[in-house]
Amino acid sequence: MTTASASNRRNSVLSTIRPALAYLVSIALTKGLSLVTVPVFTHYLVPADFARLEVFASLIEFIGLVAALGLADTLFRFAASDGDSHGQARVASGLFGAGLLTAAAISTAVLCGGETLKAGFGAGFSVLAFDSALIGAALTGVITLPLAWMRFSQRPMLFMGFTVARGLAQTLLSVTVLSQGYGVDGVVFGNAMIEFISAAALIFWQFNSTGISIDRNSLRRCGVYGLPLVGASLAMFAVGNLDRWFLVNYVEPDTLAEYALALKLALATPLMIQPFLLWWYPLRLSWLRDADGPARNARAAGRGFALLVASGVFVCFAGAEFISLLLPSAYSGAAAFLPAIVFLCGLNELSGFVNVGSYQGDNGYRILAINIAAAMIALIGYSVSIPHFGVWGAIASTALAQAARVVFFIVAGSRSQAMPVPYGRMAILAAFAVIVVAFRPEVSNWWVIPLYGLGALLICNLVAIVLGLFALPTLRAGFSRWKTS
């Protein structure tokens, strides 16, 4: 290898590592902080209040999904097809203008319908906190688009700085209001204030970066590409969150709190692969313009899945110890739900590794159709199984819907652009991980489970390397030399 080619390779590796490290830090210090606050929340809130806060949070997420307007994916799709930097900035400017219009419209709508929403979700919240939270959720698109533009325009350090500051502010404020006795009302109002400040700062930054415009072409793109993605997101909300709206009528508040806690801890599974996804998602459609794009995306999908499996194994063992050692005994039942919910998180993330081809079109109707089909499976399952089996009925119904969604994306994506995703090797690794988690020892010694979990994690990573999903450069070079000798 020549000196020039070696230097180019090192530069290429560094150009990949640097943004990944920035995203890693931003995720670790923001989303990770939400896990740190779990002991605080469980210390100051009884299970019934914890469950009430989680059900209200699902309403906020529902409004946020509508307000997001699919702006991030729309930006990635249409800015990627425009190779000129000025053209890409025009795309971002127009989409941000559409996001501001959407925020204004949704804020008006939720305030007008506030009494109806409060009747269903507002028990125990003040009018000020409730309305502030609804408006904060309506600003989701105003926050999402600038963050997506930072990622697309390769500004990972700026992305890291903003997200870390925002996450730290939310965490400190939540801990403060709980310790001062303001309860769930204080948490809701405080987080809404952080959203207002974040939106104001990002509006200022986006205006200076790309300007803000409103044009017919951007509105059309939001209509034909973004709105179907909103529908697809709402359909996935039905799969991942609507079960709590069923469960609240059929299970005790303490059981719902345990389930909600297990869901919160299981979210660490995709959290640990977020740096990879934050780097890969804005690039994967651009790669498809290259001759080796499908193969490159397939390799990335294999690596990401191997990271996902390792993350899931870690969360299963670390989460159980976390519940046992750090949380009040009133929440101990969450450990029984954790492995199954980690599996659900894995299925949900798996769709992201196999759906690249489905996002290639000029509209989002294919994605909408797939997610609606999965949502129908989930809703039918919830209505039939939850009254009889409670939380386990919800888990089984979600698993069936998520598995169907993965299959639908594989079939639809292969028709658009076939990609050599290593499904067989991914299935072997997943089966191995399920086995090591299912047969974990049942012992009372606190140190046995962490030791077993560490061994299981190392073995899963070794299996991924043997299967070729992880490819260590030294091993790859040695194997290549061995084949040619």
N, C-alpha and C positions, 0 to 999 in steps of 0.2 A: 504494500500500500504506500502511495507517495505521501510526502509531507503535507502537500496541499489537500489531498483527499482526507487524510487523517484529521487535519485542522477543520475541514468542512463538516466532518462527522461530529467532532467535538462541539462545534458551534451549533449543529442541529440538535444534539442531545441537550445542550444547555438551554436552547430556545424552547425546548419542551419542559425541562425541569423547572426553570425559573417561574413561569406562570403557574405550574402545578403546585410548587411550594407556596406561592402567594395564596392560591385558592385553599390549600391545605390549612394554612394559618388562619385564614378568614373563617373557614368552616369550624375549625377546632375552637376558636375563640368566640364564636357567635352561637351556632347551633349547639355546640358542646356545652355552652353556658346554661342552656335550657335544661340540660340533664343535671348540672350542678345544683340548680334550684329545686329539683324534685324533693330532696330531703327537707328543704325549707317549706315548700308547699304542704307536704304531708305532715310536718310538725305543727303548722299553724292552722291547717284546715282539717276538719273532720271529714270522713269519707263522703258524707252527703253533700257538703259544700264543694269538695273536689269534683264529684260527679256533675254537680250543677254547672261549675265553671267549664268543664269539658264539653257539655252539651251546648252551652252558649258559644264556646269557641268554634264549634262546628257550624253554627249560624254565621259567624264572622267569616269563616273560611268560604262558605257558600257565596256570600256577597263578594268576597275578594276574588273568587274565580270569575264571576261575571265582570267585575270591574277590570280585571287583568286584560280582557278582550283578546287574549291570545297574542298580545303585542310582541312578546319576546320571540316566539316561534315565527311570527310574521316578519319580524325584522331579520332573523337569521335566514329565512327563505328568500326574501326579495333583495336584501343587501348582498347576499352571497352571489346572486345572479348578475350583480352589477360590479364589474371589476374596477371601476373608477371610484376613487375615494370621495370625490365631490358628490357623485351620484349616490353613494352609500349614505353620506351625510344628509342628503335630501330625503332619502327614504326614512331615516331616523327622525328627521324634523317633522315630516308629515304624519308619521305614526304617533309621535308624541302629542301633536295637536289633537289627533283623534282621541288619545288617552285622556287629555284634559276635558274634552267635551263629554266623554263617557263618565268621568268622575263627577262632573257637575250634574249630569242627568240622573245618575244613580243616587247621589246624595239627596237630591230632591225627592226621588221616588221612595227611598227608605224612610225619610222623615215624614212624608205624607202617610206612609203605611206603618208608622212606628207603633201606634196603639195596637194594631193587629199582631205585630211581631212581639210586642211586649207581653201580650196576653199569653203567648205560647212559650216565650223564652226568657222573659224579663223578671221572673219572680225573684225578689231579693235584691234587685239592682235599682239604683236611683235613676231618675229620668235623665239627669245630666250624664252619668256614666254610660247608660244604655245608648243614648243618641250619639254621644261622642264616639263610641266604639263603632257604630254603624257608619258614620261619616269616615272614620279612619279606614274602615274596610273598603269604602268606595274609592279611596286614593291608591288602591293597590296598583293600578295600571300606571299611575304617575310615578310610582316608585320602581316598578318592574322594568319599564322601558329604558331609563337611564342606566340601570345596573346591567341590562343586557347589552347596551351600547358600549359600556366599559369593557365587557368581555369580548365583544365582537371586534372592537378596535384595539384589542391587545393592550389593555391598561390594567393588568392584574393588581398592581400595587395600589392604585386608586380604589379599585373594587374592594381590596382587602381593608384599606383604611376606613372606608365608609361603613362597610358591613360590621367590622369589629367595633367601631364607635357606637353604631346603632344597637348591636347586640349587648354590649356592655351597659349602655344606658338602660335598656329594657330590664336587664337582670338586676342591676343595682336598684332601680326604682321598684321592681316587684318585691325584692327582699325588704326594702325600706318600708313600704306601705303595709306589708304583712306583719313585720316586727312591731309596727306602731299601732296595730290593731284595726286597720281599715278593711281587712278581709278582701273578699272577691270583688267588691265594688271598687276598692282602691286600685286593685290590679288592673281591672278593665279600663278605668279612667286613665290611669298612668300610661298604659300601653297606647291608648288613643292619642295622648299628648305626644308621645315619641313619634307616632306615625305622622302627625301634623308637621312636626319639626323636620322630619326626614323628607317629606314631600316638598316642603318649602326649599330646603337646601338643594334637592335634586332638580327642581324646576329652574333654579338659578344656574346650576352647573350645565344642564342640558341646553339652556338658552345660549350660554356662552360657547358651548361646544359645537352645536349644529344649528342653533336657531330653533324657532317654533313656528310651524306653518300649518295651515289647514287647506288641503287641496282634494279635489274630487278623486284623484287616483289613489291616494292614501285611504280615503274613506271606502273606496271600492275594494281595496285589498283587505281592509278590516272586515268588510261585509262578506266577501267570498272565501277568504282564507281564515281570518281571525274568528268570526262568529261561529263557524262550524267547530273550530277548536274550543271555543267557550262551551258549546254544547257537548263536545267530547269530554271536556274537563268536568262539567256538571254530571255527566253520566258516570265518570270515574269517582266523583264525589259520592254518588249513590252506592258505588261498590265499596268504597273505603271508609265512608263516614256515616252514611244514612242509617246504618245498623243501630247506632246509638239512639236515633229517634224512635225506633221500634223497641229497643231494649228498655227504655225508660218506663214503658208501660207493662213490662213483663218480669223484670228482675228487681231485686232489692237494691236500694241506693249503694249499700256497701259492696255488693257484687259488681255493680256498674263502675264503681270507683276503682276496684281491683282491675277490671278489664281496661278501663281508661288508662290506668297507670302502666299496665303491661304494654298497651299501644304506644305510650309515650317513650318507654324504654326501648321498645323494638324499633322505633324510628332511628335509633343509633345505627341500625344496619345499613340503610342507604346513606346515612350521614357520613360514614367512614369512606364511602366511595365518591362523595360529592366533588372533591378536588379533581378526580379523573373526569367526571361527567361535566363539570364546569369548563374544563379544557376541551373535551371532545365534542360536545353537542354543538357549539357554534361552528365547528369545522367540518363535521361529517358530511353535510350536503355539498360543501365546496369541494371536498375530496372526490365526489362522484363525477366531477368534470374531468378528472384525470383517468388515464387508461388503467392504472392500478388501483383506482379508488375503491371499487367493491372489495378487492382483496385486503386493502388497507383497513377499511371499516370492519371487515370480518375479523382481522387480527385484533383490532381494538376491542371488538365485542367479546372475544375470547378472554383477553386480559382483564377487561372490566368484570366479566362474570367470575373469574377466579378471585379477584379482589372481593366481590360481593359474597362469595361463599365463605372466604376466610373471615370477613366481617360478621356474617351471620353466626358462624361457630363461636367467635369471640363474644358476641352479645349474649348468646344463650347461656354461656357459663358465667361471664362477668355480671350479667344482669341478675342472675339468681343470687350471686353473692352480694350484690348491691342491695337487693331487697332484704336479704337476711340480716345483714350487718348494719345498715344505715337507716332503714325505715321503721316506723312504728309497726307493732304486731298487727294492728288493724288492717294493714295493707299486705300482709304476708301471702294471701291467696293469689296475688298477681303472678307469683312464680309459676303456678300451674299453667297459666295461659301463655307465658312468654315464648316458649319454643314454637308453638303453633303460629303465633302472630309474627314471629321472625320469619317463618316460612312464607306467610302471606306477603310480607314486605319484599322477600326475595322474588316471588312471582311477579309482583308489581314492577320491580326494577328490571326483571328479565325482559319485559315488554319493550323497555327502552333500548335494549341491546339488539332487538330483532325487528324494530319498526322503521329503520332508516328508509327503506324503499317506499313506505307508505306516506312519508312526508315530502316526496319529490313533486307531487302534483301542484297545479296552480290554485287548487282550492283544498279545503280540509274536510270534504264530505265523506271521503273514504274512512278517515279516522273517526269522524262522528258516527258513522254507521257501525263501526267495530265497537266503539265504546257504548253505544246505545244497546247493542246486542248483549254485551257483558252486563250492563246495568239491569236489563230485563231479567237475565238469569239470576242476578243477585237479589233483586226485589221480590221475585217470586219465591226464591229460597228463604228470604227473611220472613215473608208473610206466612209461609208454611211451617218453617222449622223453629223460629224463635219462640212462638207460644208454647211449644212442647219441650224444646231443648235449651232455651235461653242463650247464654253466651256461646256455647259450643255449636248451636245451630247457626248462629251468626258467622262463626269462624268457618264452618263447613261450606256455607253458601258463598262466602267471599272467596274461598279457595277455588270452588268450582267456576265462579265467574272469572277470576283472574287467570286460571288455566285456559279457559276458553278464549280469553282475549289474546293470550300468547299465541295460540294456534291460529286465530284469525289474522294476526299481524304477519305471521310467517307465510301464510298462504297468499295474502294480499300483496305483501312485499315482494315475493318471488315472481309475481306476475308483472310488477313494475320494473324491478331490477334484481336479478338473481345475485346473491352474494354467498360466497363459500363459508358461511358461519359454521364453526365446528360443533354442531349440535350433539353429535355422539359423545365427544370427549367432555362437553359441558354436562351431559346427563350422567356420565360416570362419576365425575367429581361431585355433583349434587347428591347422588345416591350415597356416595361414601360419607359425605358430611351428615346426611340424615342418620346414617347408621351410628356414627360416633356420638351424636347428640342423643339419640334414642336409647343407647346402651350405656349412658353415663352412670357411674356407681351411685347407689343410695347409701350414703354413710353420714355419720354425725360429725366426724372430724372436719373442722372448717378448712384445713389445708389440702385435703384430698381432692376436692372438686377443682380448685384453681390449678393444681398440679396436673390433673387429668385434662383439664381444658387447655392448658398450655401445650401438652403433648398432642392433643387432637388438632390444635391449630397448626403446629409445626408439621404434622403428618399430612394435613390437608394441603398445605403449601407445597410439600414435597410431591404429592400426587399431581398437583397442578403443573409443576415443573416437568415431571415425567410425561404427562400428557401433552406437553408443549404449549399449554395455555400461558404459563409464565415462561419466558425465555431469557435466562441469564446469559449475557454475552459470552462469558468465559466458557460456560458449558456448551453453548451453541457452537463456538469456534472449535472446541475440542471434539465435539461430535462430528463436525464437518470434516476435520482432519482425519478422524478415525474412519469415516466412510470412504475417503479417497485414498487411504493407505492400503 
